[in-house]
Amino acid sequence: MASTNSRRGYTQRLHVIKSGETRKQVADKFGVSVQELLEYNSAVLGDDGDWEAGKVVRDPNHRDNTVKEAIELGAGHSKAY
């Protein structure tokens, strides 16, 4: 299923597309719609949703968790003058 990448100090779920695996199967694993999966991963899949084995897609739910986790790790508001 999805792997975890904490290189930046926060968690990101990733999935490597397997041969024969459908968009729907991966979307279901992340608990999102196919449309959400494709839109969130458009940088990897392109505007046409080019779906190939070996490509790595990210969990669309990650976008909601990133800010929360960053704040928990000490990110905050700063003023630059």
C-alpha positions in Angstrom: 0.0 0.0 0.0 1.2 3.5 0.8 4.7 4.1 2.2 5.7 6.8 4.5 8.3 9.5 3.8 9.4 11.8 6.6 12.3 13.4 4.9 11.1 16.9 5.7 10.1 16.1 9.3 6.4 15.3 8.4 4.7 12.3 7.1 3.7 11.8 3.5 1.9 8.7 2.2 3.1 7.5 -1.2 2.1 4.7 -3.5 3.9 3.2 -6.5 1.5 2.3 -9.3 1.6 -1.4 -10.1 1.1 -3.0 -13.5 -2.7 -3.5 -14.0 -3.7 -1.4 -11.0 -6.5 1.0 -11.7 -7.0 4.6 -10.7 -10.0 3.5 -8.7 -8.1 0.9 -6.7 -5.5 3.5 -5.6 -8.1 6.1 -4.9 -9.9 3.6 -2.7 -6.6 2.9 -0.8 -6.3 6.6 0.0 -10.0 7.0 0.7 -10.5 9.6 -2.0 -12.3 10.0 -5.3 -10.5 9.2 -8.6 -10.9 12.9 -9.5 -9.2 14.0 -6.2 -6.3 11.6 -6.8 -5.7 12.7 -10.4 -6.0 16.5 -9.5 -3.6 16.2 -6.6 -1.1 14.2 -8.6 -1.3 16.2 -11.8 2.4 17.2 -11.6 3.3 13.5 -11.8 0.5 12.2 -14.0 0.1 15.3 -16.3 -3.1 16.9 -17.3 -4.3 13.8 -19.1 -3.8 11.6 -16.1 -1.1 9.4 -17.7 -1.3 6.3 -15.6 1.7 4.0 -15.8 3.2 1.3 -13.6 6.2 2.6 -11.6 4.9 6.2 -11.2 4.7 7.4 -7.6 1.5 9.1 -6.5 0.8 11.0 -3.2 -2.1 10.7 -0.9 -4.5 13.7 -1.5 -5.3 13.6 2.2 -1.7 14.7 2.9 -2.5 18.3 2.0 -4.8 18.6 5.0 -2.3 17.0 7.4 0.8 18.9 6.2 0.0 22.2 7.8 -1.2 20.6 11.0 2.0 18.5 11.3 4.2 21.5 10.4 2.7 23.5 13.2 3.2 20.6 15.7 6.8 20.5 14.6 7.3 24.2 15.5 6.4 26.1 12.3 4.9 29.4 13.0 4.2 32.9 11.9 7.2 35.1 11.4 7.4 38.7 10.3 10.0 39.8 7.9 10.8 43.4 7.7 
